[in-house]
């Protein structure tokens, strides 16, 4: 296949659309999980629910990653990360 300007623009557009969709989906997933964790925390009447918001982004980035060409969320890792960060914050 000979690359010309049109084919290059088409491939670049596909990659750009894919990248933007991935950013949107990751943001949606992050917000959904954060809301679920905060709701569960409040339902259990814990006193550190506001700390979930503080540490969510760091723990989410570690726990939502690619494996076998698909994105997976590792719930246990996320929970362990939150517990570890909240415990370290409370010791200060």
N, C-alpha and C positions, 0 to 999 in steps of 0.2 A: 504494500500500500504506500502510495506516495503521499507524504504530508504536505498539505497546502494550508493556506491561511484559514480557510473555512473549517477543515477538519481539526486544526489546532484549537480554534475558538470553540468548537463543539465539545471537544474533550475537556477543555478548561471549564466550560460552563457546567458540564456534568459533575466534575470534581467540586466546583464551587457550590452547586446545589446540594450535593451530598454532604459537604462540610457544614453548610448552614443548617441542614436538617439535623445532622448529628448534634450540633451545638444546641439547637432548640430542644431536641429530645432529651439530652443530658440535663438541661435546665429543668425541664418538666419533671423528670425522674427525681432529681435532687429535691425539688420543692415538695413533691408528693411524699417522699420518704421522711423529710424533715417534719412535715405536718403530722404524719402518722406517729412519729416518735414523740412529738410534743403532746399530742392527744393521749397517747398511751401513758405518758408520764403523769399528765394531769389526772387521768382516770385512776391511777395508782396513788394519787395524792403525795407524790414525792416533792421535795423542796428544791430540787436542782434543775427544774425544767428549763429555766432560762439559760442555763449553761449549754444545753443542747444546741441552741441557736449559735452560741459562741464557737463551738467546736465542730459543728456539722460539716462545714465545707472541707476542712482538713481530713476528717474521717471519711467523708463520702468519696473524695478523690482517690483515697487508698483502696476503698472497698468496691469501687465500680470500675472494672477494667476488662480488657479483652482476653478471652480464652477461647481457643479453637475458632477463631474468626468471628466470634460473637461477643457482645458485651454482656457481662454477668455482674450481678450485685451480690456481694458476699456479706450476708446479714450478720453472721457471727463475728467476723472481723470488724464490722462497723460498730457493733455493740461493745466489743472489747476495747476498741480505740476510744469510744466515748467514755467508757468507765475509767480507763487509764488517764485520760486527759482531765476528766472531772475530779478524780481522786488527787492528781498532782496539783490542780488548781486550788482545791480545798485545803491542801497542806500548807500552802503559802501563807 
